[in-house]
Amino acid sequence: MSDRVNPFGDLNDFTPASPKGKQKSVKKEVIDQVATDNNFPSRQPLKIDPKPAPQPQRRYTTGRNRQINIKATSATIAKFYRIADEQGVPQGEILARALDALEKLGNR
């Protein structure tokens, strides 16, 4: 059939430790030193910098109910948000104005 050995086939020489058996305690400093010497990863949470300031909410009641999802560079997206924030208008309005300006340039 199979040449595979049953790992639980021969447990005759196994004797479990008694529950009242005395266990040697190791000092925490020794454990820490062994872990440091062998480059064991720590399970302590990483200390991270405080969270950056959250982005301001950009919510307007405009009647726009369609969504467009486009890919752009980080610089383009930052410029888009900056213009919308400076002018204090919704992002959809910035897009509409940009498209109107492009149409005017194309009709020259």
C-alpha beads as a LAMMPS data file, in Angstrom:
LAMMPS data file: protein, C-alpha beads

108 atoms
107 bonds

1 atom types
1 bond types

-500.0 500.0 xlo xhi
-500.0 500.0 ylo yhi
-500.0 500.0 zlo zhi

Masses

1 110.0

Atoms # bond

1 1 1 0.000 0.000 0.000
2 1 1 1.929 2.941 1.320
3 1 1 5.495 3.233 2.516
4 1 1 4.446 6.025 4.765
5 1 1 5.137 5.559 8.473
6 1 1 2.325 6.152 10.954
7 1 1 3.613 8.911 13.255
8 1 1 1.370 7.676 16.066
9 1 1 2.101 3.976 15.540
10 1 1 4.705 3.491 18.262
11 1 1 4.121 5.596 21.350
12 1 1 4.995 2.882 23.836
13 1 1 8.045 4.706 25.131
14 1 1 6.145 7.965 25.632
15 1 1 5.320 8.932 29.192
16 1 1 3.611 12.239 29.839
17 1 1 5.035 14.510 32.497
18 1 1 3.230 14.451 35.776
19 1 1 1.020 17.505 36.321
20 1 1 2.680 18.138 39.661
21 1 1 6.141 17.870 38.197
22 1 1 8.409 20.728 39.027
23 1 1 9.260 22.944 36.089
24 1 1 12.373 25.022 36.009
25 1 1 11.646 28.701 35.733
26 1 1 13.823 30.861 33.578
27 1 1 14.305 34.528 34.254
28 1 1 12.793 36.954 31.777
29 1 1 16.157 38.635 31.255
30 1 1 17.693 35.350 30.090
31 1 1 14.836 34.769 27.653
32 1 1 15.170 38.304 26.296
33 1 1 18.928 37.863 25.857
34 1 1 18.505 34.563 23.979
35 1 1 15.870 36.158 21.736
36 1 1 18.134 39.139 21.019
37 1 1 21.169 36.946 20.318
38 1 1 19.212 34.816 17.830
39 1 1 17.316 37.651 16.125
40 1 1 13.898 36.407 17.165
41 1 1 11.146 38.803 16.051
42 1 1 9.306 40.616 18.787
43 1 1 5.567 40.219 19.120
44 1 1 5.243 43.594 20.756
45 1 1 3.303 46.109 18.674
46 1 1 5.433 48.469 16.650
47 1 1 5.587 52.043 17.794
48 1 1 4.404 54.156 14.921
49 1 1 4.289 57.875 14.423
50 1 1 1.069 59.645 15.295
51 1 1 -1.588 59.572 12.621
52 1 1 -1.337 62.298 10.002
53 1 1 -3.964 64.995 10.022
54 1 1 -7.171 63.653 8.473
55 1 1 -8.345 64.992 5.139
56 1 1 -11.109 67.577 5.441
57 1 1 -14.601 66.393 4.606
58 1 1 -15.707 67.484 1.162
59 1 1 -19.463 67.027 1.181
60 1 1 -21.812 69.225 -0.748
61 1 1 -25.469 68.904 -1.676
62 1 1 -25.300 69.423 -5.421
63 1 1 -27.783 67.118 -7.081
64 1 1 -24.962 65.246 -8.793
65 1 1 -25.642 61.558 -8.517
66 1 1 -23.183 59.941 -10.920
67 1 1 -19.684 58.810 -10.135
68 1 1 -16.548 58.713 -12.268
69 1 1 -13.489 56.722 -11.258
70 1 1 -10.235 57.531 -13.030
71 1 1 -6.598 56.766 -12.360
72 1 1 -4.173 59.648 -12.011
73 1 1 -0.793 60.399 -10.520
74 1 1 -0.505 61.507 -6.916
75 1 1 0.539 64.968 -8.082
76 1 1 -2.531 65.325 -10.319
77 1 1 -4.880 64.207 -7.557
78 1 1 -3.247 66.562 -5.057
79 1 1 -3.583 69.442 -7.538
80 1 1 -7.250 68.564 -8.150
81 1 1 -8.059 68.552 -4.419
82 1 1 -6.023 71.721 -3.849
83 1 1 -7.946 73.617 -6.543
84 1 1 -11.284 72.380 -5.198
85 1 1 -10.338 73.428 -1.666
86 1 1 -9.007 76.832 -2.737
87 1 1 -12.155 77.628 -4.702
88 1 1 -14.442 76.086 -2.097
89 1 1 -16.505 74.181 -4.637
90 1 1 -17.307 70.484 -5.076
91 1 1 -14.984 68.283 -7.062
92 1 1 -17.668 67.764 -9.679
93 1 1 -17.736 71.511 -10.298
94 1 1 -13.957 71.579 -10.769
95 1 1 -14.243 68.768 -13.306
96 1 1 -17.059 70.577 -15.150
97 1 1 -15.058 73.816 -15.260
98 1 1 -11.941 72.008 -16.509
99 1 1 -13.913 70.292 -19.276
100 1 1 -15.538 73.601 -20.288
101 1 1 -12.088 75.221 -20.472
102 1 1 -10.779 72.357 -22.619
103 1 1 -13.721 72.691 -24.993
104 1 1 -13.081 76.420 -25.371
105 1 1 -9.404 75.788 -26.150
106 1 1 -10.324 73.142 -28.724
107 1 1 -12.767 75.416 -30.574
108 1 1 -10.216 78.111 -31.401

Bonds

1 1 1 2
2 1 2 3
3 1 3 4
4 1 4 5
5 1 5 6
6 1 6 7
7 1 7 8
8 1 8 9
9 1 9 10
10 1 10 11
11 1 11 12
12 1 12 13
13 1 13 14
14 1 14 15
15 1 15 16
16 1 16 17
17 1 17 18
18 1 18 19
19 1 19 20
20 1 20 21
21 1 21 22
22 1 22 23
23 1 23 24
24 1 24 25
25 1 25 26
26 1 26 27
27 1 27 28
28 1 28 29
29 1 29 30
30 1 30 31
31 1 31 32
32 1 32 33
33 1 33 34
34 1 34 35
35 1 35 36
36 1 36 37
37 1 37 38
38 1 38 39
39 1 39 40
40 1 40 41
41 1 41 42
42 1 42 43
43 1 43 44
44 1 44 45
45 1 45 46
46 1 46 47
47 1 47 48
48 1 48 49
49 1 49 50
50 1 50 51
51 1 51 52
52 1 52 53
53 1 53 54
54 1 54 55
55 1 55 56
56 1 56 57
57 1 57 58
58 1 58 59
59 1 59 60
60 1 60 61
61 1 61 62
62 1 62 63
63 1 63 64
64 1 64 65
65 1 65 66
66 1 66 67
67 1 67 68
68 1 68 69
69 1 69 70
70 1 70 71
71 1 71 72
72 1 72 73
73 1 73 74
74 1 74 75
75 1 75 76
76 1 76 77
77 1 77 78
78 1 78 79
79 1 79 80
80 1 80 81
81 1 81 82
82 1 82 83
83 1 83 84
84 1 84 85
85 1 85 86
86 1 86 87
87 1 87 88
88 1 88 89
89 1 89 90
90 1 90 91
91 1 91 92
92 1 92 93
93 1 93 94
94 1 94 95
95 1 95 96
96 1 96 97
97 1 97 98
98 1 98 99
99 1 99 100
100 1 100 101
101 1 101 102
102 1 102 103
103 1 103 104
104 1 104 105
105 1 105 106
106 1 106 107
107 1 107 108
